Amino acid sequence: MYFDRFTDADKNKFWNYINNQNISQCWTWNGLRDKKGQGIFRYYHKGKIFSIRATRILYEYFINSELGKKQIFSNCDMSICCNPHHYGELSLRYKNSFDNPKFLDRFWSNVETGTTDECWNWSGYKNGDGYGYLQIKYKGVFKCIFAHRLSYMLTYGYDFDKNPESRCLHKCDNPKCINPGHLFIGTQIENIQDMWNKGREHILKGSESSNSKLDECQVNEIKKLLAVGKTSLDTIAQRYSVTRQNIRSIQRGITWKDVVI
């Protein structure tokens, strides 16, 4: 284990970087972080300096001492969280989260399923418009995706990357619903026309807007960083490749006000 390589001074330093160790809550890492906001711990061993993610050290210490080459991923979508109980294992052989049976079990456990005619409501994280949202690994890359969009992909094998103009639309007009039988594929123009036909004038906002540089998951992380108050606006802006004014607008509730933490 990594912990076995630490000196007593390393161990004290490591634990001092962790704020809050309640199993059910996020553990905030107050030390060095990488560009994605994840905690990094550096230590000296056998004449070399090593940099290891804090989450990996903790997961190995508390959960699985034989982690090996397996990758771990967050279940709480907060990059600065290092609580090992908020992480799960994903073998490197899985290029897609949904290839892992454990991921599928977690995904469908957040769905209130009914008959084929009824809405299947998503009970997990939702954005300000009520759409389910989650982070997945897809084609080897971590990204955020709407829950109903993933449900359609899992059921029909549809590849949105090959059809970037496609939108996953609701027949039932219920944003929480991920019943694949209530979903259909259309274009953004058809999406807007469908909203007008149903009497729902909708201003594109959040990640729906073509001008958006962030998505709901990223903004959720930014708001949590702002709430903790230990990271400067400039550092957050640099991490997410936006301007300081963008972060200030999020902080003041001028933009992305529908994303709640």
C-alpha positions in Angstrom: 0.0 0.0 0.0 1.0 3.6 -0.6 0.5 4.3 3.1 3.2 1.8 4.0 5.7 3.9 2.2 4.9 7.1 4.2 7.0 8.3 7.0 5.3 9.4 10.2 5.7 13.0 9.0 4.1 12.1 5.7 1.1 10.5 7.4 0.5 13.5 9.7 0.8 15.8 6.7 -1.6 13.7 4.7 -4.3 13.6 7.3 -4.0 17.3 7.9 -5.0 17.9 4.3 -8.4 16.3 4.8 -11.3 18.3 6.1 -14.2 16.3 7.6 -14.1 12.5 7.9 -17.8 11.7 8.2 -18.4 8.6 6.1 -21.6 9.9 4.6 -20.3 13.3 3.7 -17.7 14.6 1.2 -14.1 14.9 2.5 -12.6 18.0 1.2 -8.9 17.8 0.1 -7.1 21.1 1.0 -3.7 20.2 -0.4 -2.3 20.2 -4.0 -4.8 19.5 -6.8 -4.4 18.6 -10.5 -6.1 20.4 -13.4 -9.3 18.4 -12.8 -9.4 19.5 -9.2 -8.6 16.2 -7.7 -6.3 16.0 -4.7 -2.6 15.1 -5.2 -0.2 14.0 -2.5 3.6 14.0 -3.0 6.0 11.9 -0.9 9.7 10.9 -1.0 10.5 7.2 -1.2 13.8 5.4 -2.1 15.4 8.5 -3.6 12.4 9.5 -5.7 9.4 11.9 -5.4 6.0 10.4 -6.2 2.7 12.2 -6.9 -0.4 10.1 -6.2 -4.1 11.0 -6.1 -5.3 11.3 -2.6 -8.5 9.4 -3.5 -6.4 6.4 -4.6 -4.4 6.4 -1.4 -7.5 6.5 0.7 -9.4 3.9 -1.3 -6.5 1.5 -1.0 -6.2 2.2 2.7 -9.9 1.9 3.6 -11.6 -0.2 0.9 -9.2 -2.4 -1.2 -5.6 -2.9 -0.3 -5.1 -4.8 -3.6 -6.4 -2.2 -5.9 -3.7 -2.9 -8.5 -4.4 -1.3 -11.9 -8.1 -0.8 -11.4 -9.4 2.7 -11.9 -11.7 4.4 -9.4 -14.4 6.9 -10.2 -16.5 9.3 -8.2 -20.1 8.7 -7.3 -20.7 12.2 -5.8 -19.5 14.2 -8.8 -17.4 16.5 -6.6 -13.8 16.6 -7.8 -12.3 17.9 -4.5 -14.0 15.1 -2.5 -11.6 12.3 -1.4 -14.0 10.3 0.7 -13.1 6.7 -0.4 -16.7 5.6 0.3 -17.9 8.0 -2.4 -15.8 6.1 -5.0 -16.1 2.8 -6.8 -13.9 0.6 -8.9 -13.8 0.4 -12.6 -11.4 -2.0 -14.3 -9.2 -0.4 -17.0 -10.8 -2.9 -19.5 -14.0 -0.9 -19.3 -14.0 1.9 -21.9 -17.7 2.7 -21.0 -19.2 2.9 -17.5 -22.3 1.0 -18.7 -20.1 -2.0 -19.6 -19.7 -2.5 -15.9 -22.6 -4.4 -14.3 -22.1 -2.6 -11.0 -22.6 0.8 -12.8 -25.8 -0.5 -14.4 -27.1 -1.6 -11.0 -26.4 1.9 -9.6 -27.9 3.6 -12.6 -31.2 1.7 -12.5 -31.4 1.9 -8.7 -32.0 5.7 -9.3 -35.0 5.0 -11.4 -38.6 4.6 -10.2 -39.7 2.1 -12.8 -43.3 1.3 -13.6 -45.2 -0.3 -16.5 -44.2 0.4 -20.1 -46.9 3.1 -20.4 -45.9 4.9 -17.2 -43.2 7.5 -16.7 -40.0 6.1 -15.1 -38.8 9.0 -12.9 -35.1 9.6 -12.2 -34.5 10.0 -8.4 -30.8 11.0 -8.7 -29.3 14.4 -9.3 -31.3 16.7 -11.5 -30.6 20.1 -13.0 -32.7 23.2 -12.5 -35.1 22.1 -15.3 -35.7 18.8 -13.6 -33.6 16.6 -16.0 -31.5 13.8 -14.5 -27.8 14.3 -14.9 -24.8 12.1 -14.1 -21.1 11.5 -14.9 -20.1 8.5 -16.9 -17.0 7.1 -18.7 -17.8 6.9 -22.4 -15.3 5.7 -25.0 -12.5 6.1 -22.4 -13.4 9.7 -21.5 -15.3 11.0 -18.5 -18.3 13.2 -19.4 -21.6 14.4 -18.0 -24.8 13.2 -19.7 -28.6 13.5 -19.2 -30.1 10.4 -17.6 -32.8 10.1 -20.2 -30.2 10.3 -23.0 -28.2 7.4 -21.4 -31.4 5.4 -21.0 -32.0 5.7 -24.8 -28.5 4.7 -25.6 -28.6 1.7 -23.4 -32.0 0.5 -24.8 -31.5 1.2 -28.5 -27.7 1.4 -28.9 -27.9 4.8 -30.4 -24.6 6.7 -30.8 -25.1 10.4 -30.3 -21.4 11.1 -31.1 -22.1 9.9 -34.7 -25.2 12.1 -34.8 -24.1 15.3 -33.0 -27.2 17.3 -34.1 -29.5 14.7 -32.6 -31.5 15.5 -29.4 -33.3 13.0 -27.2 -36.9 14.3 -26.8 -39.8 13.4 -24.5 -43.2 12.3 -25.8 -44.6 12.6 -22.2 -43.2 16.1 -21.6 -41.8 15.0 -18.2 -38.1 15.9 -17.8 -37.6 13.4 -14.9 -38.8 10.5 -17.1 -36.2 8.2 -18.6 -38.6 5.5 -19.9 -37.1 4.7 -23.3 -40.6 4.1 -24.7 -41.4 7.8 -23.9 -38.3 9.1 -25.8 -37.6 9.8 -29.4 -34.8 11.3 -31.5 -35.1 14.7 -33.1 -33.1 17.8 -34.1 -32.7 21.0 -32.0 -35.2 22.7 -34.4 -37.7 19.9 -33.9 -37.1 20.2 -30.2 -38.0 23.9 -30.2 -41.0 23.3 -32.5 -42.2 20.6 -30.1 -42.0 23.0 -27.2 -43.9 25.7 -29.1 -46.6 23.1 -30.1 -47.0 22.1 -26.4 -47.2 25.8 -25.4 -43.9 25.8 -23.6 -41.8 28.8 -24.6 -38.3 27.8 -23.5 -35.2 29.9 -23.5 -32.2 27.8 -24.1 -30.0 27.8 -21.0 -27.2 25.9 -19.4 -25.6 23.2 -21.5 -28.5 23.5 -24.0 -27.0 26.7 -25.3 -24.4 26.6 -28.0 -22.6 29.4 -26.3 -22.1 27.5 -23.1 -18.5 26.6 -22.1 -19.6 24.6 -19.1 -22.1 21.9 -18.3 -24.2 21.3 -15.2 -21.8 18.9 -13.6 -18.9 21.3 -13.9 -21.0 24.2 -12.5 -22.1 22.0 -9.6 -18.4 21.4 -8.8 -17.6 25.1 -9.1 -20.4 26.0 -6.7 -19.1 23.5 -4.2 -15.6 25.0 -4.5 -17.0 28.4 -4.0 -19.0 27.2 -1.0 -15.8 25.7 0.6 -14.1 29.1 0.0 -10.5 27.7 -0.1 -9.9 28.2 -3.8 -9.5 31.6 -5.5 -11.7 32.7 -8.4 -8.7 32.9 -10.7 -7.6 29.3 -9.9 -11.2 28.0 -10.5 -11.4 29.9 -13.8 -8.1 28.5 -14.9 -9.1 25.0 -14.0 -12.3 25.1 -16.1 -10.8 27.2 -18.9 -13.2 30.2 -18.4 -12.7 33.8 -17.3 -12.7 35.1 -13.7 -15.9 37.1 -14.6 -17.6 33.8 -15.5 -16.9 32.4 -12.1 -17.9 35.7 -10.4 -21.2 35.6 -12.3 -21.8 32.0 -11.0 -20.9 33.1 -7.5 -23.4 36.0 -7.6 -26.2 33.9 -9.1 -26.3 35.9 -12.3 -25.7 32.8 -14.4 -26.4 29.1 -13.8 -28.8 30.0 -11.0 -30.8 26.8 -11.7 -27.9 24.5 -10.7 -28.2 23.8 -6.9 -25.7 21.9 -4.7 
